[in-house]
Structures are given as structure tokens and as C-alpha cells.
Amino acid sequence: MCVFAVFNDDVTPWLQFDRQAILAGEWWRLWSAHLLHTNSWHLLMNLAGLVVIIMLHGNYYRSCAFAFLVFAGFMLISLALLFWSPAIGLYVGLSGWLHALLVFGASEDVRRHWSSGWLILAGVAAKVTWEQWQGASNDLVMLIEADVAVDAHLYGAITGLTLFVLMLSFKQFYPPKQA
């Protein structure tokens, strides 16, 4: 993401979520858009969010599972934007996926009977509901120099819960080998 930020003006036209380009067959944009940002503040906020989430739930992720969450999360959020948010023509940013990762980790907290998971899920639900009702803060819009795609946050939260249930189901059907 930091390398893309250095060359932002050059790579964004080729890698951003662009509805028309995706529909014309440029499917890589479903993944690459999440690695781009509108400006340095946008990148720094998303990186800070990633650090906090990793500090909270990083011990839940093995490399393979984390890679799956990245790949599947990016794809599901982008497909949701493509099919359910026709007003969004262009999109960049990691915040939708950060919502997915946070909900995934909080769901694992709940599975482990940690009350913090319920608090995080309630907080995410309240934030996403508020954004759907009121939109994003004007200060945030000015800071990142773009409209905030609050639908990506909603789809990210839904994706996190969906991937948690999917991975939990997968573990039940294919339990780890016994030593």
C-alpha cells in the first residue's frame, strides 16, 4: 500500500475500483482497489486501523487463514459494491475490509466467551447503522478528500461475519488432525 501511495497518480487509474472497467472485464480491480488510498491521511488512518485490529486479534490468524481473509474479503466487498451499490462508480481504500477483519475477530472473541467481542460487535453495528442513516462525518470527507463509501463498511461487516461462519463451518467438517 505504501509503494502504491508513492505512485498514486500513476497506478490509481489502472487499479481503482471502476465499475465500468470491471464490467468490461478488468476483474483485478476487485482486489487491487483495496490497496489504494485517496491521500496520505487516508492511508495512515487505514494502516493505524490495521495495527489496532492486529493488536486486538492478531493471534487468531495463521498465514493461510489471513491470506484467505484478504483474498475473499476484498472480493466479496467489491462484488457487493458492484451489484448492490450502483451509485458507487469509483472506490479505493481498506476500510471496508478493516470492518470485516474487526467483525471476524470479535466473532471469535464471542465464540471464546469473551464479553469484549459483544462490545466490539455492538460498536461496529452502531457505527455502520449511523453511517447508513447519517452518512460519514464532513471532517472525514475533507480529510481524505473524497466521499466515504459507507456501503463498503456495511458490506465489510457483513463479509466478516459471513467469513467467520464459513471458516467455523469448515473447521467442523474438517477438524484438525490429531497428534
Backbone as a ProteinNet text record, in pm:
[ID]
protein_1_A
[PRIMARY]
MCVFAVFNDDVTPWLQFDRQAILAGEWWRLWSAHLLHTNSWHLLMNLAGLVVIIMLHGNYYRSCAFAFLVFAGFMLISLALLFWSPAIGLYVGLSGWLHALLVFGASEDVRRHWSSGWLILAGVAAKVTWEQWQGASNDLVMLIEADVAVDAHLYGAITGLTLFVLMLSFKQFYPPKQA
[TERTIARY]
82.3	0	86.3	197.3	285.3	353.2	391.8	452.6	350	227.7	122.4	98.7	108.9	86.9	191.2	314	420.2	387.5	329.5	297.5	147.2	78.9	-67.5	-128.2	-79.6	-138.7	-120.7	-13.4	13.8	-64.7	-79.3	-141.7	-292.6	-342.1	-484.9	-575.2	-549.7	-639	-643.6	-540.4	-532.8	-578.8	-582.8	-608	-731.3	-785.1	-900.9	-1024.9	-1118.5	-1249.3	-1314	-1337.5	-1402.9	-1512.1	-1635.3	-1749.5	-1748.2	-1732	-1737.9	-1622.4	-1504.5	-1388.5	-1404	-1457	-1478.9	-1580.4	-1689	-1791	-1738.6	-1633.6	-1570.4	-1464.5	-1445.4	-1354.4	-1228.6	-1209.1	-1088	-1109.1	-1115.2	-1152.6	-1050.3	-923.3	-821.2	-856.2	-935.8	-974.8	-1057	-1119.1	-1195.5	-1104.2	-977.6	-881.7	-793.1	-741.5	-640.4	-692.6	-819.8	-876.3	-858.5	-855.7	-846.1	-705.7	-609.6	-471.3	-435.1	-529.2	-506.7	-578.5	-532.1	-593.4	-596	-687.4	-701.6	-588.1	-532.2	-419.9	-347.6	-246.8	-166	-246.8	-338.5	-421.7	-508.1	-563.8	-646.3	-562.8	-444.1	-354.3	-316.9	-277.7	-235.7	-349.6	-470.6	-584.3	-610.6	-603.1	-627.2	-516.1	-391.6	-280.8	-291.8	-330	-349.3	-460.9	-569.1	-678.4	-632	-551.4	-499.1	-411.3	-326.7	-239.5	-323.2	-423.9	-509.5	-580.3	-634	-705.2	-609.4	-489.8	-390.3	-351.1	-341	-310.4	-424	-547.2	-662.5	-677.1	-662.6	-698.5	-591.2	-472.9	-368.5	-335.8	-355.2	-323.3	-422.1	-530.8	-629.2	-590.3	-494.1	-469.5	-338.9	-351.9	-235.1	-221.4	-106.2	-78.1	-181	-213.1	-305.8	-446.3	-490.9	-624.4	-628.5	-522.7	-518.9	-521	-444.4	-443.7	-583.6	-651.8	-788.6	-879.6	-865.8	-948.2	-923.1	-798.9	-766.5	-831.8	-801.7	-850	-1002.7	-1064.3	-1210.4	-1278.5	-1222.8	-1281.7	-1282	-1166.9	-1159.5	-1263.8	-1270.1	-1360.5	-1506.9	-1546.1	-1686.2	-1731.1	-1647.1	-1681.8	-1694.9	-1601.1	-1607.2	-1728.4	-1759.5	-1877.3	-2005.4	-2010	-2126.8	-2139.2	-2027.3	-2030.9	-2077.2	-2027.5	-2060.3	-2209.4	-2266.3	-2404.6	-2508.9	-2472.4	-2572.7	-2557.2	-2451	-2431.3	-2399.9	-2497.9	-2472.7	-2429	-2455	-2413	-2262	-2196.2	-2050.5	-1983.9	-1927.4	-1858.5	-1711	-1650.9	-1508	-1491.8	-1392.1	-1369.6	-1224.9	-1165.9	-1036.3	-1040.2	-959.7	-946.4	-959.7	-909.5	-904.4	-1009.9	-1082.3	-1170.2	-1283	-1336	-1439.2	-1383.7	-1265	-1202.2	-1162.6	-1124.5	-1093.4	-1217.8	-1333.2	-1457.7	-1478.4	-1447.4	-1460.3	-1367.2	-1243.9	-1144.6	-1182.4	-1230.8	-1271.1	-1389.9	-1489	-1605.7	-1565.3	-1477	-1428.8	-1363.6	-1273	-1203.8	-1297.9	-1391.3	-1488.6	-1577.9	-1610.5	-1690.9	-1614.2	-1484.7	-1402	-1395.9	-1390.9	-1398.4	-1527	-1637.4	-1767.4	-1765.1	-1709.9	-1701.2	-1622.6	-1523.5	-1440.9	-1500.8	-1622.4	-1696.3	-1630	-1572.7	-1514.5	-1615.8	-1651.8	-1752.5	-1705	-1574.8	-1522.7	-1572.3	-1593.1	-1642.8	-1779.7	-1867.3	-2001.5	-1994.3	-1904.9	-1890.3	-1842	-1745.5	-1694	-1802.2	-1872.5	-1979.7	-2087.9	-2123.9	-2224.7	-2173.3	-2046.9	-1988.2	-1985.9	-1946.5	-1943.9	-2085.9	-2180.8	-2320.4	-2373.3	-2343	-2388.6	-2324.4	-2194.6	-2124	-2178.8	-2192.8	-2241.1	-2385	-2467.6	-2605.7	-2609	-2529.4	-2523.2	-2479.9	-2376.2	-2327.9	-2434.1	-2508.4	-2613.3	-2724.8	-2747	-2853.9	-2809.3	-2691.1	-2644.4	-2530.4	-2467.5	-2351	-2225.6	-2116.7	-1987.9	-1973.8	-1884.8	-1853.8	-1796.2	-1838.7	-1784.6	-1634.8	-1590.6	-1447.3	-1367.2	-1419.7	-1352	-1349.3	-1458.5	-1465.6	-1359.6	-1346.6	-1246.3	-1105.1	-1083.2	-950.5	-901.5	-987.3	-943.3	-967.6	-1028.8	-1052.4	-1136.2	-1236.2	-1326.1	-1448.3	-1554.2	-1670.4	-1631.9	-1686.2	-1660.9	-1764.6	-1718.2	-1807.9	-1858.5	-1958.4	-2009.5	-2069.9	-2113.9	-2163.2	-2052.2	-1928.3	-1816	-1799.9	-1826.9	-1818.9	-1927.4	-2048	-2158.3	-2126.8	-2084.7	-2054.1	-1934.3	-1841.7	-1728	-1771.8	-1858.1	-1906.7	-1981.8	-2065.9	-2139.9	-2042.6	-1942.8	-1842.2	-1765.3	-1727.4	-1655.5	-1734.7	-1862.4	-1948.8	-1967.2	-1986.2	-2003.7	-1879.5	-1762.4	-1638.2	-1612.6	-1650.4	-1634.8	-1718.9	-1845.9	-1935.6	-1883.5	-1837.9	-1785.6	-1663.3	-1569.9	-1447.3	-1476.1	-1568.5	-1607.2	-1672.1	-1756.4	-1820.2	-1716.4	-1620.9	-1515.6	-1437.5	-1406.3	-1333.5	-1415	-1547	-1631.1	-1635.6	-1632.1	-1636.4	-1499	-1395.4	-1258.8	-1177.7	-1200.4	-1128.4	-978.8	-897.8	-752.7	-713.4	-604.7	-556.5	-513.6	-540.6	-499.3	-354.9	-281	-138.5	-122
-119.2	0	125	118.6	235.9	261.2	154.4	170	228.4	176.5	232.2	379.4	415.8	556	648.1	600.9	681.8	710.2	610.8	623.3	637.7	696	700.6	752.7	863.9	922.9	833.7	755.3	668.2	537.4	480.1	347.4	351.1	457.3	461.8	440.6	505.7	482.7	336.7	260.9	122	20.6	62.8	-33.7	-4.9	116.9	150.5	72.1	58.8	2.6	102.3	58.5	139.8	51.7	81.7	-1.8	-36.5	61.8	38.7	-49.3	-25.7	-106.4	-251.3	-271.5	-408.1	-479.5	-411	-472.2	-501.4	-429.9	-453	-562.6	-623.6	-737.1	-715	-598.3	-571.6	-614.6	-748.1	-807.1	-785.5	-759.8	-738.3	-621.2	-529.6	-412.5	-451.6	-570.3	-616.8	-635.6	-663.3	-680.1	-556.8	-506.1	-400.5	-270.4	-241.5	-114.9	-97.7	-208.9	-202.3	-165.2	-169.1	-137.2	7.6	82.2	222	314.4	438.5	538.3	673.4	758.8	888.5	983.9	971.7	1057.3	995.2	1062.9	1009.7	992.5	1084.4	1071.8	947.2	921.1	802.8	676.3	671	557.7	542.8	651.8	644.5	599	647.2	603.3	454	407.5	265.2	178.7	223	147.8	146	258.1	262.5	167.3	165.5	72.5	-71.9	-102.8	-238.4	-277.1	-186	-213.5	-241.6	-160.7	-180.9	-316	-350.5	-477.9	-595.5	-584.7	-691.3	-702.9	-591	-595.7	-663.6	-639	-699.6	-848.9	-884.3	-1019	-1089.5	-1035.5	-1093.8	-1238	-1276.8	-1415.3	-1516	-1470.9	-1560.9	-1605.3	-1540.9	-1561	-1633.8	-1744.1	-1809.5	-1752.7	-1766.8	-1706.4	-1743.7	-1870.3	-1917.5	-1860.8	-1862.1	-1808.7	-1658.5	-1588.2	-1443.8	-1412.5	-1488.8	-1469.1	-1493.4	-1596.3	-1622.4	-1504.9	-1450	-1336.4	-1214.5	-1193.8	-1082.9	-1107.5	-1220.9	-1251.3	-1253.1	-1331.2	-1344.7	-1214.9	-1149	-1023.9	-916.3	-897.3	-798.1	-829.3	-956.2	-996.8	-976.4	-1022.2	-1012	-866.9	-784.4	-642.7	-575.6	-601.5	-540.9	-588.1	-717.1	-767.5	-706.4	-688.9	-624.2	-480.2	-407.9	-271.6	-272.4	-368.4	-376.4	-401.6	-493.7	-534.8	-460.4	-411.5	-353.4	-203.8	-144.5	-0.2	64.7	71.9	124.2	270.5	344.8	485	499.5	393.5	399.2	355	451.6	422.9	397.8	471.9	459.2	438.7	357.8	330.1	289.1	338.6	290.8	290.3	206.1	207.3	70.2	61	-63.7	-69.8	38.1	45.3	-57.5	-91.6	-195.4	-327.4	-361.6	-486.4	-480.2	-362.8	-349.8	-378.8	-336.7	-370.2	-521.6	-586.1	-731.6	-800	-756.5	-816.9	-795.6	-677.3	-648.1	-734.8	-747.5	-831	-977.9	-1022.2	-1160	-1186.6	-1099.4	-1117	-1108.3	-1014.8	-1001	-1124.4	-1181.9	-1304.3	-1419.7	-1424.3	-1525.8	-1499.6	-1372.5	-1339.3	-1395.3	-1374.8	-1423.7	-1576.3	-1640.9	-1787.2	-1835.7	-1757.3	-1791.6	-1741.4	-1688.7	-1639.4	-1516.8	-1430.8	-1306	-1194.8	-1123.5	-1017.6	-903.6	-888	-782.6	-800	-923.8	-948.8	-888.6	-906.6	-847.8	-696	-637.3	-490.8	-439.1	-508.4	-467.2	-481.8	-594.7	-613.8	-507.3	-474.4	-369.7	-235	-206.2	-80.8	-70.9	-179.7	-180.9	-167	-239.3	-230.8	-88.2	-23.9	113.4	208.8	194	281.1	265.8	140.9	115.1	163.8	142.8	190.8	343	407.7	554.9	605	541.5	584	563.8	455.5	431.8	535.6	581.9	677.5	821.2	857.2	995.7	1022.4	917.2	936.3	956.9	976.9	995.5	1139	1156.2	1288.5	1378.8	1503.5	1600.4	1621.6	1615.3	1630.2	1518	1397	1283.3	1297.6	1340.7	1362.4	1464.4	1572.2	1674.7	1621.1	1540	1487.5	1393.8	1304.3	1208.4	1259.1	1376.7	1442.3	1355.3	1289.2	1204.6	1170.6	1132.1	1080	948	922.1	795.9	695	581.9	476.7	396.6	452.2	386.5	249.7	229	96.7	-8.3	31.1	-62.8	-106.3	-16.8	-51.2	-152.8	-128.8	-222.3	-358.8	-360.4	-486.3	-555	-475.5	-533.2	-603.1	-539.2	-600.9	-730.7	-728.3	-848.9	-956.6	-915.9	-1009.5	-1074	-995.6	-1051.2	-1159.1	-1133	-1231.5	-1355.1	-1331.4	-1442.2	-1530.5	-1469.5	-1547.3	-1621	-1561	-1628.7	-1756.1	-1744.3	-1860.6	-1965.3	-1921.9	-2013.9	-2088.6	-2015.9	-2080	-2168.4	-2128.2	-2210.4	-2340.1	-2330	-2448.9	-2540.1	-2481.2	-2559.3	-2637.1	-2575.9	-2643.4	-2759.4	-2745.3	-2852	-2971.4	-2946.8	-3056.2	-3119.7	-3040.8	-3091.2	-3056.8	-3130.4	-3099.6	-3121.2	-3051	-3068.6	-3213.1	-3255.1	-3391.1	-3405	-3521.7	-3549.4	-3596.6	-3556.1	-3593.8	-3739
0	0	0	72.9	79.1	-55.2	-123.7	-256.9	-353.6	-349.5	-434.8	-403.2	-275.5	-236.7	-299.3	-310.8	-371.7	-518.9	-585.5	-728	-749.8	-652.3	-650.6	-780.9	-830.2	-951.5	-1073.3	-1075.6	-1190.2	-1184.5	-1064.5	-1054.9	-1032.9	-972	-939.9	-1061.4	-1174.8	-1289.5	-1335.6	-1307.4	-1353.4	-1249	-1122.1	-1015	-929.7	-936.7	-853	-894.9	-800.7	-833.8	-929.2	-1048.9	-1151.2	-1211.1	-1175.8	-1213.8	-1363.1	-1446.6	-1591.6	-1639	-1584.4	-1623.6	-1577.7	-1458.1	-1407.8	-1495.5	-1526.6	-1611.9	-1752.4	-1792.3	-1922.7	-1914.9	-1796.4	-1784.9	-1704.8	-1647.5	-1569.1	-1423.7	-1404.1	-1275.6	-1164.8	-1199.8	-1096.4	-1005.7	-1056	-977	-854	-855.8	-740	-618.9	-641.7	-532.5	-515.1	-624.2	-615.2	-555.4	-571	-521.4	-371.3	-299.2	-153.6	-106.6	-196.6	-162	-193	-250.4	-288	-190.5	-184.6	-96.3	-165.3	-122.2	-187.3	-154.6	-34.2	5.5	124.9	174.1	284.9	412.3	440.5	560.8	554.7	439.8	419.9	445.9	387.4	407	554.5	619.4	759.9	851.2	826.4	908.7	889.8	765.6	741.3	799.4	788.6	848.2	1000.6	1059.5	1205.3	1247.4	1171	1199.3	1190	1090.2	1074.1	1193	1236.9	1351.7	1476.9	1501.7	1619.2	1612.4	1495.8	1481.1	1498.8	1445.3	1462.3	1609.4	1678.5	1821.9	1899	1859.1	1926	1895.5	1769.2	1727.1	1645	1638.8	1554.1	1585.6	1711.2	1749.4	1690.9	1630.4	1570.4	1429.8	1369.6	1226.7	1199.7	1130.7	1073.2	932.7	874.1	743	637.7	628.9	526	548.7	672.6	703.7	678.4	714.5	692.7	543.2	465.6	320.2	262.1	312.9	268.4	302.8	423.8	464.3	375.9	338.3	247.4	112.1	51.5	-83.1	-89.1	-1.5	-3.9	39.3	139.7	187.3	79.8	15.6	-92.5	-199.9	-238.5	-346.6	-308	-190.2	-150.2	-134.1	-76.4	-58.8	-195.2	-282.9	-417	-495.3	-486.5	-557.2	-501.2	-368.8	-309	-358.9	-365.3	-419.1	-564.4	-640.4	-782.5	-805.2	-728.4	-753.8	-671.3	-552.9	-463.5	-439.2	-490.5	-473.2	-607.3	-695.2	-830.3	-832	-725.5	-721.5	-702.6	-659.5	-640.3	-769.6	-838.5	-964.2	-944.9	-851	-821.3	-671.8	-633.5	-491.7	-471.2	-362.5	-315.1	-163.1	-103.5	41.6	104.5	225.7	300.3	409.8	432.4	549.2	548.1	432.3	427.1	477.6	430.8	474.6	622.4	670.7	813.4	897.6	851.1	920.5	920.2	808.6	800.2	899.2	903.2	992.9	1138.8	1171.9	1309.5	1350.6	1264.4	1295.4	1305	1217.4	1223	1358.7	1399.4	1527.2	1645.5	1642	1751.2	1759.5	1644.9	1644.5	1708.8	1685	1751.2	1901.9	1941.8	2085.2	2146	2076.9	2125.6	2135.7	2034.3	2036.2	2157.4	2198	2313.9	2445.6	2437.3	2554.9	2619.2	2536.5	2585.2	2560.7	2665.4	2651.7	2561.7	2547.3	2459.4	2316.3	2274.7	2139.4	2117.6	2216.2	2205.2	2202.7	2281.1	2283.1	2148.1	2090.3	1959	1852.7	1853.7	1755	1769.7	1892.7	1914.8	1865	1889.3	1841.8	1690.5	1624.7	1477.8	1423.6	1482.7	1437.3	1452.6	1565.9	1588.2	1487.6	1463.9	1369.5	1228.1	1183.6	1048	1032.4	1133.3	1128.6	1120.1	1201.5	1199.8	1061.9	1005.5	873.4	765.5	772.9	674.3	687.4	808.5	835.9	810.5	861.7	857.4	759.5	710	624.5	707.4	639.1	706.2	755.7	848.3	903	793.5	792.1	694.8	715.5	840.8	869.2	803.9	809.5	747.3	595.8	538.4	393.5	350.9	427.4	395	413.5	516.5	544.9	435	388.6	286.5	144.4	134.1	4.9	-89.1	-32.1	-111.9	-28.6	-96.7	-25.7	39.2	154.8	223.8	175.3	128.6	79.6	199.8	267.3	388.1	356.8	234.4	197	208.3	179.9	193.2	338.4	432	574.8	610.1	560.7	583.9	523.5	397.2	330.8	397.2	446.8	518.3	646	722.8	846.3	815.8	714.2	674.6	625.6	549.6	499.4	613.8	714	828.1	898.9	919.9	985.1	895.8	767.1	671.6	667	658.6	652.7	783.8	896.2	1024.8	1027.6	989.3	988.7	890.4	773.5	673.3	726.4	783.1	832.6	954.1	1038.3	1153	1103.7	1003.6	946.2	883.5	814.7	750.6	855.9	968.1	1076.8	1132.7	1138.2	1191.1	1096	965.7	869.4	848.7	870	851.9	976.6	1085.9	1209.6	1192.5	1271.1	1260.3	1292.7	1232.9	1257.9	1403.7	1458.9	1596.6	1595.1	1695.6	1703.3	1743.3
[MASK]
+++++++++++++++++++++++++++++++++++++++++++++++++++++++++++++++++++++++++++++++++++++++++++++++++++++++++++++++++++++++++++++++++++++++++++++++++++++++++++++++++++++++++++++++++++

